[in-house]
Amino acid sequence: MSVVVVATIIPLPEHRDAVIAAFTETIPAVHSEDGCELYALHQNDDRLIMVEKWASGEALRTHSKGAALAAMSPKIAGKTAGPADVVVLHAVPAGDQAKGQL
């Protein structure tokens, strides 16, 4: 069963562009990881939101320990208000199957 992740990252205002650049450079590598179904960066005025979908918990665990995130970590070190707030979710399908879940 797929696993959805919502990660909130709050970049320090003076480092916002650098944090976005680090994520956008990393995204292609993550997209090629086994089990990645969605890895999409979104933003608003003060935060970045990464919406992810993984084929399984195992795929997510592999991603969490993988080379792409390890390479990105030093690029954003000291440039965020703290660690990402990561929430792992499991769908509660309802209504139209195509619209009722990620």
N, C-alpha and C positions, 0 to 999 in steps of 0.2 A: 504494500500500500504506500502511496506517495506521502511524503512529508513536506509540509510548507514551513518556511522560516521567514520571519520578519525581523530584520536587524536594523536598529536605529543607531545612527552615528551622528554625533554632534561635533562638527569641526569647529575649532577656534576660528573666529571671524577672519583673522589675518592669514589663516592657512586653508581656507575653504577651497580655493582653486587647486592647491596642491593635493588636498585629500581627494577631491573629485578626479584629478588626473591620475592619482595612484589607483583608484578603483577602475577607471575606464581603461587603463593599461592592463589591469588584471583580468577584466571580464572575459576577453577571448580565451585565455587559458582555462578559466573555470568552465566556460561553455563546452570545452572539449573534454572535460572530466567525465568519466563513466557515471551515469545516473543523473546527470544534470538535466533537468527538464525546463527550468527557468531560473535565471539569475539576472535580475533587472534592477537597476539603480534609479531611484526617484528622489526628488528634492522638494523642499519648500524653503521658506526664508531662513530658517536656522538649523535645519537638520537634513540628513540624507537617510533615505529608507531603502534598504536592499530587500526585495521580495524574491524569495527563492522557492524552488520546488525540486525535490529530489525523489528519485524512484524508490528509495528505501532509506531506512535509518542507517543502514550500513554505508550507503553511498554518501550520506551526510557526514557520518563519522570520518570516512576517508577524506572527504573534502576538507573537513575541519583541521586535519593533520597534514594536509597536502602542501606541495611545493608552491602553488600559486599564492595561498594566504601567507605562507612563511616568507615569501619574497616581498609581499606587500607590507607586512608589519613594520619593518624598519623605515619604510617610506612615509608612514603616517605617525610614527612614534613622536609623541610630544605635540602633535598637531590637532588633537581632539580633546574634548572636555573630559574624557575618560574612556573606559572600554565600551565597546558596542553593547547595547542592550539587545540581547538575542532571545527571541521567543520562538520555540518550536511548536508547531501546531499540527493537528490531525483533523482532516475534514469531517464535518457532519453534513453529508449530502442531503439536500432538500430541493424540492421543485424540479425544474428542468435540469437534467444531468449535466448538460454542457454549461449551464449558467450558475448552477448551485454549488460549485466547488472549483478550486483552482486545479 
